[in-house]
Amino acid sequence: METLRKIIHIDMDAFYASVEQRDNPSLKGKPVAVGGSALRGVVAAASYEARAFGVRSAMPSSLAKRKCPELIFIKPRFEVYQKVSKHVRTIFHEYTDLVEPLSLDEAYLDVTENKKGLKSAINMAMQIRQRIKSELNLTASAGVSFNKFLAKTASDLNKPDGLAVILPGEEEKVLDQLAIEKFYGVGRVTAEKMRKLGIYRGRDLKMWPKSDLTHMFGKAGNYYFNIARGVDNRLVTPNRVRKSIGIENTFFDDLLTMEEVKNKLEQLSSKLWERLQKAGAHGKTLTLKIKYHDFEQITRSKTQLNNFQDQREIMEIANELLIEFGEEDFKIRLLGLSISNLNKEIEQKDYQLSIWEE
């Protein structure tokens, strides 16, 4: 009989915002948004005080300000967040080497066999949370279960600063009542589509045959069929592979002319080439991303027979892709360049995209 795994999912609470409130006591108890400004940009993280007003990460700053007029915008300090994240992971590795980071602020731990020789994953999760609180003065929420999906689901049940457990045999009771938008892997657009089909909770999703789900949602239908039943056979994998290297920039003022856009692309292509060289990587596919003032987002890609050899080559293809967008109604708020189809597997060290602003 196969041994059930013991999986912990740790999620730092409002990570960026909590670090800022910790380091600046005057921000405690106040609605804080990291990233963006009152006029432009995108919210990278929001404190729980801001979330009470409906402010969320990835929300346009202007909308966040309308929802919460008292919102305080803080410039991100990614070097600080990375240092804190490294400390947290050091704590994780005292318990197990099977640590799979999802971002700077969350990770899976497989503690079935652990360095402490402890039998209870619940006790380990409690210890880890206490260590984070005592050593870093920050809080984390934890979920404990027998697979990754259920552990992540559990970590969301008692946030912030909470611990939840889904034991074998309890998954049906929990998932049947869970709102469909709370299922990991079901995004906003998919949740809206599901609600139109009468799928509001896990019990509704479970009623759908696999064939119907794959017809409506493609390959993801298999995933939805399984998670409705709490089935997830994925292993905790310590080394995540980076499939692309990229950079993007959100601008304080819209770019209005082709000359402005090309100048910014020149800067981005230079930084992208530096990142490729630092990673010791080459790639064949270049993707140009443009987001307009109304937040419409379009991407264009081109794949070469050979790897890009220098910045000049990247810039030439970027200009070719730019032509495909046309020259009408520029008003561009974001530009991004990325290289994929890489020649080597790269361990992903920077787990969270930086949000740049000029």
C-alpha positions in Angstrom: 0.0 0.0 0.0 1.4 3.4 -1.0 2.3 5.7 1.8 0.3 8.9 1.9 2.5 12.0 1.6 2.7 14.7 4.2 2.7 18.1 2.4 2.9 21.5 3.9 2.1 24.7 2.0 3.5 27.9 3.6 2.2 31.3 2.4 3.6 34.5 3.8 0.7 36.9 4.7 0.5 40.0 2.4 4.3 39.5 2.1 5.6 42.7 0.5 3.2 44.9 2.4 3.8 43.2 5.7 7.6 43.7 5.3 7.0 47.4 4.7 4.7 47.7 7.8 7.2 45.8 9.9 10.1 48.1 8.8 8.0 51.3 9.1 5.8 51.1 12.2 3.9 54.2 11.2 2.3 52.1 8.4 0.9 49.5 10.8 -2.9 49.3 10.7 -3.0 51.4 7.6 -4.0 50.4 4.0 -0.7 50.0 2.1 -0.1 49.1 -1.5 3.4 48.1 -2.7 4.1 49.2 -6.3 2.5 51.8 -8.6 1.4 55.2 -7.5 -1.8 57.2 -7.1 -1.8 57.9 -10.8 -0.1 55.0 -12.7 1.3 51.5 -12.4 0.1 48.3 -10.9 -0.3 47.1 -7.3 2.2 44.4 -6.6 0.9 43.6 -3.1 -1.8 45.0 -0.7 -2.0 44.9 3.1 -5.0 43.3 4.6 -6.3 46.8 5.6 -6.2 47.7 1.9 -7.8 44.4 0.9 -10.8 45.2 3.1 -11.6 48.0 0.5 -11.2 45.5 -2.4 -7.6 46.4 -3.4 -5.8 43.4 -4.8 -2.5 42.6 -6.4 -2.2 43.2 -10.2 -4.9 45.9 -9.9 -4.3 49.2 -11.7 -3.2 51.7 -9.1 -5.7 54.3 -10.3 -8.6 51.8 -9.6 -7.0 50.9 -6.2 -6.9 54.6 -5.2 -10.6 55.0 -6.1 -11.5 52.0 -4.0 -9.4 53.2 -1.1 -8.8 57.0 -1.2 -6.5 56.7 1.9 -4.3 54.1 0.3 -0.6 54.6 0.9 1.7 53.6 -2.1 5.2 52.3 -1.3 8.0 51.8 -3.8 9.0 48.1 -3.9 12.3 47.0 -2.3 12.8 43.7 -4.0 16.3 43.2 -2.6 14.8 43.3 1.0 12.0 40.9 0.0 14.5 38.5 -1.5 16.7 38.6 1.7 13.6 37.8 3.9 12.6 35.1 1.5 16.0 33.5 1.7 15.8 33.5 5.5 12.4 31.8 5.3 13.7 29.1 3.0 16.6 28.5 5.3 14.1 27.6 8.0 12.3 25.3 5.5 15.5 23.4 4.7 16.1 22.7 8.4 13.1 20.3 8.1 13.4 18.9 4.5 15.3 19.3 1.3 12.1 18.7 -0.7 11.2 22.4 -0.9 9.4 23.8 -4.0 9.2 27.6 -4.0 6.3 29.0 -6.1 7.3 32.6 -5.5 9.2 34.7 -3.0 6.4 34.3 -0.5 5.1 30.7 -0.8 6.4 27.1 -1.1 5.5 23.5 -0.8 7.4 21.2 1.6 7.3 17.4 1.5 7.9 16.4 5.1 7.0 12.7 4.8 10.6 11.9 5.6 12.1 14.9 7.4 15.4 16.0 9.0 13.8 16.4 12.5 12.5 12.8 12.6 9.0 14.2 13.5 5.9 12.2 12.7 3.4 15.1 12.7 3.3 17.4 9.8 0.9 19.6 11.8 3.5 20.1 14.5 6.1 20.9 11.9 3.9 23.5 10.3 3.3 25.1 13.7 7.0 25.2 14.4 7.8 26.8 11.1 5.2 29.5 11.5 6.5 30.2 15.0 10.1 30.4 13.7 9.0 32.9 11.0 7.2 35.0 13.6 10.0 35.0 16.2 13.0 35.4 13.8 11.5 37.8 11.2 8.5 39.4 13.0 6.2 38.3 10.1 3.3 36.0 9.9 2.6 33.1 7.6 -0.3 30.8 7.0 0.0 27.1 6.5 -2.0 24.3 5.0 -1.3 20.6 5.7 -2.6 17.7 3.7 -1.6 14.6 1.7 -1.1 16.3 -1.7 -0.1 19.7 -3.1 -3.5 20.9 -4.2 -5.2 20.2 -0.9 -2.3 21.7 1.1 -2.5 24.9 -0.9 -6.3 24.9 -0.5 -5.9 24.5 3.3 -3.5 27.4 3.6 -6.1 29.8 2.3 -8.8 28.6 4.7 -7.7 30.5 7.8 -5.6 33.5 6.5 -4.0 35.5 7.8 -1.7 33.9 10.4 -3.7 30.7 10.4 -3.2 26.9 10.1 -5.7 24.5 8.5 -5.5 20.8 7.9 -7.3 18.5 5.4 -7.0 14.9 6.5 -7.6 11.9 4.3 -11.4 11.5 4.0 -12.1 15.1 4.7 -11.4 16.4 1.2 -14.9 15.9 -0.1 -16.5 17.8 2.7 -14.2 20.8 2.2 -14.1 20.9 -1.6 -17.9 20.4 -2.1 -18.5 23.7 -0.3 -15.6 25.6 -1.7 -16.5 28.5 -4.1 -15.2 27.7 -7.6 -13.0 30.9 -7.7 -11.2 29.5 -4.6 -9.9 26.5 -6.5 -6.2 26.8 -7.3 -5.8 27.0 -11.0 -9.2 28.4 -11.7 -8.6 32.0 -12.7 -11.1 34.9 -12.9 -12.1 34.3 -16.5 -12.5 30.6 -16.1 -14.5 31.1 -12.9 -16.8 33.4 -14.7 -17.3 30.9 -17.5 -18.0 28.1 -15.0 -20.6 30.2 -13.2 -22.4 30.7 -16.5 -22.5 26.9 -16.8 -24.0 26.6 -13.3 -20.7 25.7 -11.6 -20.6 27.7 -8.4 -19.0 25.3 -5.9 -16.9 22.1 -5.9 -20.0 19.9 -5.7 -21.2 21.5 -9.0 -17.9 20.9 -10.7 -17.8 17.3 -9.5 -21.1 16.6 -11.3 -19.5 17.2 -14.7 -18.1 14.2 -16.6 -14.5 14.4 -17.7 -15.4 14.4 -21.4 -17.7 17.4 -21.0 -15.0 19.3 -19.0 -12.3 18.6 -21.6 -14.8 19.7 -24.3 -15.4 23.0 -22.6 -12.0 23.7 -21.2 -9.5 21.7 -23.3 -6.7 19.9 -21.5 -7.4 21.8 -18.3 -10.7 19.9 -18.1 -8.7 16.8 -16.8 -7.2 19.0 -14.1 -10.6 20.4 -13.0 -12.1 16.8 -13.0 -9.3 15.7 -10.6 -9.2 18.6 -8.2 -13.0 18.5 -7.7 -12.2 15.1 -6.1 -9.1 16.2 -4.3 -6.8 14.2 -6.6 -3.3 15.5 -7.3 -0.4 13.2 -8.0 2.3 15.9 -8.5 5.5 15.6 -6.6 7.2 18.4 -4.6 10.1 19.2 -6.9 12.9 21.3 -5.4 14.3 22.7 -8.7 11.8 24.6 -10.8 12.9 25.2 -14.4 12.7 28.7 -15.9 11.3 28.5 -19.4 11.9 32.1 -20.4 13.9 35.2 -19.5 12.3 38.5 -19.8 11.9 42.1 -18.7 9.1 44.6 -18.8 8.5 48.2 -17.9 5.3 50.1 -16.9 5.6 53.8 -17.8 4.4 56.8 -15.7 3.4 58.6 -19.0 2.0 56.8 -22.0 4.4 56.3 -25.0 2.8 58.3 -27.8 5.2 58.0 -30.8 7.1 55.3 -32.6 10.4 57.0 -31.7 9.5 56.8 -28.0 8.7 53.2 -28.3 11.8 52.3 -30.1 14.0 54.1 -27.6 12.4 52.2 -24.7 12.8 48.9 -26.7 16.5 49.7 -27.1 16.8 50.0 -23.3 14.8 46.8 -22.7 16.8 44.8 -25.3 20.0 45.8 -23.6 18.8 44.7 -20.2 17.4 41.5 -21.6 20.7 40.6 -23.2 22.4 41.3 -19.9 20.1 38.9 -18.1 20.6 36.2 -20.8 24.4 36.5 -20.4 24.2 36.4 -16.6 22.1 33.2 -16.9 24.5 31.8 -19.5 21.5 31.1 -21.7 20.5 31.6 -25.4 17.1 31.3 -27.0 15.4 31.2 -30.4 12.0 32.9 -29.7 11.5 36.6 -29.0 8.1 37.8 -27.6 7.1 41.5 -27.6 4.3 42.4 -25.2 2.4 45.7 -25.4 -0.2 46.9 -23.0 -2.2 50.0 -24.0 -3.7 52.8 -21.9 -7.0 51.0 -21.7 -5.2 47.8 -20.4 -5.7 45.9 -23.6 -2.7 43.6 -23.9 -1.3 42.0 -27.1 1.8 39.9 -27.7 3.6 39.0 -30.9 6.4 36.3 -31.2 9.0 35.2 -33.7 11.1 32.1 -33.7 14.5 31.9 -35.5 16.3 28.9 -36.7 19.3 29.8 -34.5 19.7 31.4 -31.1 19.9 35.2 -30.7 23.6 36.1 -30.7 23.6 39.7 -29.4 21.5 42.7 -28.5 21.4 44.0 -32.0 19.7 40.8 -33.2 17.1 41.1 -30.5 16.4 44.7 -31.4 16.0 43.9 -35.1 13.4 41.3 -34.4 11.7 43.5 -31.8 11.3 46.2 -34.5 9.9 43.7 -36.9 7.3 42.6 -34.3 6.5 46.2 -33.5 5.5 46.9 -37.1 2.8 44.3 -36.7 1.1 46.4 -34.1 0.6 49.3 -36.5 1.1 53.0 -35.8 -2.4 54.1 -34.8 -3.5 54.9 -31.3 -0.2 54.3 -29.5 -0.8 55.3 -25.9 1.3 52.5 -24.6 1.7 52.0 -20.8 3.8 48.9 -20.8 6.4 47.2 -22.9 7.9 43.8 -22.4 10.5 41.6 -24.1 11.2 38.0 -23.4 13.3 35.1 -24.8 12.1 31.6 -24.7 12.9 28.3 -26.4 16.0 28.3 -24.3 19.1 26.2 -25.0 19.5 25.1 -21.4 17.4 24.4 -18.3 17.8 27.2 -15.8 16.9 27.0 -12.2 14.4 29.7 -11.5 16.0 31.9 -8.8 13.9 35.0 -9.1 10.4 33.6 -8.5 8.4 36.8 -8.7 8.3 39.2 -11.6 9.5 42.7 -10.8 7.2 45.5 -11.7 9.2 48.4 -13.1 8.1 51.9 -13.4 9.6 55.1 -14.8 
